[in-house]
Amino acid sequence: MGRLFAVEIVYRGIFQKNLAKNISRGIVLAAKHDGKTGISFGRYGDSPERNGIPAKNFAIVATDDETLQEGMAKYEPKETDISISVDDTLCKGVESWAWYGLQPINRLLKPNGTLIVTTMKGPEAVIEMCHRKDAPYRLALLTAIPSFSGLWVYKDDHTDVRILGAIAKVLPELLSLKSVEKAIKEEWHDDLKVKSAQKAFERVTTSVVSPQEGNPEKPYEFELPKWYELREGLAIPSIPKGKEIADPVSQQTGGFRPDRNPTFKKYSTRTMRPVVDFDTCVKCTLCWLQCPDSCFDVTPDGYYDANMQACCGCGVCEAVCPVANCITMVNETAFADNASQWEMWKKEKPAYKTWLQEKIQHKPERSHGFWVRGQYEKQVDQMVKDGIVDTGGEAITEKVVTDVGEASAGG
C-alpha cells in the first residue's frame, strides 16, 4: 500500500459552501499534477444545510489507486494530516446535528499534523480557543478575515487559492507549489490567483502546539445508546414546556423561558452573537417572533433576553429590530460565557452600559447571513467608493492584488 493523505475543511453551512468546495477540489486537482490520485466530497448530516451550522468537506489523496480505494471505503477519515478552519471562531469547537457533542477543531489531527486557520489573530489567541490534544500538532495561520463565499453571495477574495498555497508550504509531500500553480491555471484561468497562492506560500506562519497548550476544558459530550440497549419500541422524550423567570433583583416571577434541547447545544455554532441595549428596547416583540430558533426568553418585565444556550448567531433579530443599534451582532470571540444579558442589566445598569459599549467595538464588517435591510447593497456601495469593484460589480484587478496579495485583511 502507498501513502494516503486526508484533509478536512470545516466551514459554516451555506455561508462558506462554495469556498470549502473550491478548496477540497483544488487539493485533488493539484495533487493530480504531482502524479497522485484523489477524491473530494462533502459530508453533512442534514439536507438542506443549515445557515451557519458547521459542516465539512474532505479531500482524500493517495499515491496509487489501491490506496485511494482503501481510504474511500471509510465513511469519513478517522484522522487527518491537515484540518482547515476557514473561520477562526470554529476553533472553539464545533457541533452540527450530525455530530455528537462538541468536537474540538483539532480532534482528527494526527500527531504532528497541521491545523490551518484563516484569522487576523496571533497564535496565542488561536491556541487559547483550541482544545488540548494528547500529542503535539502544528498550527499554521493564514492572515485573512473569514471569507463567506457561499450560496447567497460569492466573495472572491482568493481565500481558496491562498489556502492551497499554504498547504503546499506545510505539507509538500501532499502537493507542491508548482502543482498548485498548474491547478489554478487549469481550473480558474487566473494569473492573479496564482500570485495570491504564491504569496500565501511565502507568508503562512507555523508554530508547534504542545499537549500543555490550549483550552483545558473537557468538551461537552454525551454517550450514545448501544444497539443492545434499545427497547423494542423507540420512545423519544419530548422537551418540557418551560416555566416563568425570576427577576434577579425583585425575585418577582413572570414571563416565560422555554426548555431547550438538553443534548444539542446550538451556541457552539456561532460566528457572532447579539447584544441587546435594553434601555432603547421598545418591546415590539419582533425579535421574539422572527427568531428561527425561538432563542428569546420573555422576561417578567416584558423584555426579550437572547438565550445564549439556544442562539446560533444567524442575525435575524438584528435585521428585524426597528430601533437603531438596539440589537448588535458582535464577534463571538469577544465572549467567554453564555450568561444572561438581561440579568446583568437588571443587577447593574451603568455597568451593563459600559460592558455593552465595549462589546460593540467588536462588531465585524461582514457579507454573510442577515445583515441590515437591503443586505448587500450598502456594502457594494462602499466597495464602489473604495474602488474595490466597479459599477458593474466586477473586481478591479489592481485593487484586488493589493487587498489579497499585499497587506490588508485579505492578505
N, C-alpha and C positions, 0 to 999 in steps of 0.2 A: 504494500500500500504506500501511496505517496503522501504528500503533505496536504492537510486540509486547513483552510482558513475560514473563520467565521467572524462576521461583522454585524452588529446590530445598530440600528438608528432609532433612537427613542424620540418621538415627536408628539405634537399635540394634534389630535384628530381634527380633520377638516382644515384647521388653520395652517398646518405645515405639511399637508399630504403630498403635494407636488414636490416640495423640497426633499422630503425623505425618499420619494420615488426616484428623483433625479440622482441622489447620492448613491443609492443601492445599485441602480442601473449603471451609473458611471463607474463604480468599482469593478463590476463584471466586465464592462467593455474595455477598461484599461488593462485589467488582468489578462484579457484575451490577447492583447498586443505583446504581452510578456510570455506567451505560449501556454497560458493556463486556461482552464475551463471553469465555468461557474453559472450560478443562477441567482436572481434577485426576486424577492417576494415579500408581500406584506402579511402581517398577522394581527388580527383584531377580533375581539370576541363578540362584537355586535355589528349589525348591519341595519341602517347606515351608521357610519361613525358619528360619535357624539362630539359636539363642539368643545374643543379644549381638553377632552379626556385623553390621557396618554395612550399611544398606540406604537406599534413597532414595524419597521421594515428590516429585512435581513439580506445580506449578500453572502453567499456561500461560494468559495473559490477553492479549487483543487489543482494539483499538478497533473492529474490524469483523470480520465472518465470514471474509472472504477472507484477511485477515492471520492469523487463527487457523488456517485450513486450512494455510497455509504453515508455521506453527510446528508443527502436528501431524504434518506429513509427515516430521519427523525422529524417529529412534528415541528420542532424548532431547536436550535442549538442549545445544548446544556451548558456550554461555556464558550466564551468569545475571546478572540485575540484583540479586538477593538470594540469598544462600546462608544457610541456617539450621542451626545446630548445637544440638540440644536436649540435648547432654551435652558439657560443655567438654573432657572428655578426648579427644573426637573431633578437637579442634583439632590434636592431634599428628600427624594423618594417618590415613587410613582405607584399608582393603582388605577386599573381600569376595571370594568365589570368582568373582564375575562381572567384577571389575576386574583390571587387570594392573599389578602393582606398587603401591607405596604412593602414594595420591593425596592431595596437600595439600587441606585442607578448603576452601581459597580458590581452588582450581585453575580453576574455571569462572567465577569472578567477572570481569565486565567491568572495565576501568579505571574507577575511582571508584565501582564497585559496593559493596554493603554486606554484610558478614558479621555476622549477628545470632547472639549466643551467650547461652544461659542459663547463668549462672555466679555463684558467690559471690566470685570473684576480681576483682582490678582489671585495667585494660587492659594494664599492663606484663606481668603473669603470663600473660595470654592471648596477647598478641603474641609472647612468647618461645616459646610452643608452636607457633605457626603458621609455616609455611614462607614464605620471602620471595617476593614477586612482582615482576615487572619494572615494573609500573605501580602507582601508589598506589591504595589502596582504603580504605573506611571500616569501622571496627569499631564495632558497636552492642552494648552489654552490657545485658542484662535480668537484674536481680538475682533469682536463683532457684537452688534445688538441682535436680539432674536429676530430671525427672518421668517416672516409669516407668509410663505408662498404656497397658499392652499387652493381650495376650490373657489372661494369667493373672490379672491384677488391674488394676482401673481406679482410679487415684488421681486424683480430680477436684480438682486444686488450681488450676485456671484457667490453667494454663500455655498452653493452646491459644489462649484468647481474649486473653491478655496479649501473646502474640506477634503476634496480629492488630493490636492497638493499637500495638505497636512498629513494625510495617510501615507503618501509616498515618502515623507520625511521620517515618520515614526515607525513604519514597518516596510522597508524597501523590499523585504522578501515577498511581500504580497503583490506590490506593484511599484514600478519605477516612475520617476517624474517624466521620463520620455514617453512611457506608455500612457500616462495621464494626458500629456500634450496631444498625442495622436488621437486618443478617445474624444477629447474636447473638439478637435477639428472635425472629426468624423460625425459626432453627434450634434454639436452646436454650430459648427462652421463660423467660429468667432475667435479671432486672434486676441481680442481684448480679454476674453475669458481665459485664454492660455496664459496671458500675463498675470492675471489675478491668481491662478493656480501656482505659478512660479513664485510670486511674492509670498503667498501663504507658506510654501515650502521653505522659503528663507526665514520667515518671521515667526512661525509657530514655536512656542516655548514649552519645554518639558521639565518636569521635576518628578522625583521619586517620592511616593507617599508610603510611609511605614505603617505597620499594623497599629502603632500607638497614636496615629494621627486620624482626625476626623470626628464625626459625631458618635459619641459612645453609647447613645441610647439604643435599646433593642427595638427594632422596627415593629410597629403594630402588626399582629398576625393572629390567625385563628386556625384551628385544626379541622380539616375536612373529615366527615364521617367515612369509615371504612365500608367497603361493599357488604361485608358480613354483618355490619351493624344496622343496615337498613331494614325497616319493617316491611311487611307485605304490602301495606298501603302507605303511600307517602303523604304526610301531612305537613304543610308549610305554615308555621305560626304567623299570624298577622301582626302588624306593628300596632301597639296600643294607641288609643285615641290621643292622648296627651292631657295636659292639665293647665291650670292657671299659673301665673307667675307671681312671685312675691317681690314687692318693691324693696330694694336693699336698704332704704332709709326708713320708710314708714312701716314696712312689713305688711302693708296692705296687699291683698291678693286680687288678681283680676287678669284680664287679657287672656291670651291663650298661647301655649307653646306645644306644638305637635311633637309627639315622639318621633325620632328618626330611626332609620335602619341601624341596628347595633353592630352590624358587620362591615358594611361598605361605608368608608369614610371619604366623602367627596372632597373634603378640604385638601386632600393630597394632590388634587389635580390642578390647583390654581397657579396661574401666572400672576394674577392680580387679585386684590380683594377690595370691596367697597368700604370706605369710611364715611360716616354719616355725621353731618352737622345738625344735631337735634335742635339747636337754637333757631335755625331757619326752617325747620320742617313744618309744613302746613297740614300734615296728616291727611293727605289727599287719597291715600291707600294704593296709589298706582304701583309702587314698588312691590307691595304685598300681593297685589292682583296679578301682576305681569311676571313675577319671578317663576321661571320654568321648573324650579326645584323646590318651591314652597319653603324657602330658607328663612323667611322673615317671621319672627315671633311678634305677636301683638302684646304690647306691654300694658300694665294696669292703667297707665295714664294716656293710652291711645297712640303711642308712637310705634314705630316698626323697627325692631332690632335685628339686623342681619346675623343669623346664627352661623358662626364660622365653622361649626362642625358639619354644616349642610351645604355651604356655599361652594360652588365650583368655579366662581370667578368669571362668569360669562359677560357681565357688564350690562345686562338688560336694565337693571334698576337705575343705573346712571343715565341710560338713554331715555327712559320714560319719565324721569323726575322733572317736574315743571319748574323747580326752583334752581336757579344757577348756583352751582358749587355746593348744593346740599348733599349730594352723593358724589364722591370722587373715587375712581378706581386707582389704586396705588399698588406699586410693585410689591409682590408677595415677600420678597427677600427683606423688606423693611420690618417684618414682624417675627416675633419669636413664640407666640402663643395664639390661642383662639378665644381669648377672653371676650366677654360681652362688652360692647361699646356703650350700650345704654346704661348698664350698671356702673361703668366707670364715670359716665356723665352725671348720673344721679348722685353719686357719692361726692364728687368734687368737680363742679362745673368749670371753674377757672383753670384747674389743672388739665381737664379734658380739652379745653380750648387750645392750650399750649401744645398738648400731645397731638391734637388734630392738625394744627398748623405745621408741626414738624413732619408728620407723616405725608402731608400733601406735597411736600418738597420732593417726594419720591414718585410723583405722578409721571409715568412714562409717556413719551410720544409713541403712538402705535398705529398700525394699519391693519388691525385684525379685530375680529369679534364685533360687538356692538360698541359704537364709538359715540357720536353725537348725531342729532338729526341731520340727515344728508350724508352721514358716514364719511365716505372717502373724498367727497367733493372739496371740503375745506383743505384737506391735506394736499390734494392735487393742486389747488390754487397756490398754496405756499410753495410747492415744489416748482411750479412755473415761475414764481417770483424769484426763487433761488437759482433758477437756471438749470435745475436737475432734469426737467422734462420740458419739451416744447408744447405748444398749444394742441398738438395732435396726440400728446401722450407718449411720444417716443423718447427714449433716453437720449440725452446729448452725450455723445461719446467721450469728449474730453473731460466733462464733469464727472462722469462715471469712473473714468480712470483715476481721477483724484480721490473720489469718495471710496472706491473699492480697493484700489491698489496702493494708495499712499498713506493716508493717516486717519481719516475720520472714523466714525462709529462702524462703518463697514470695512475698515482696513486696519 
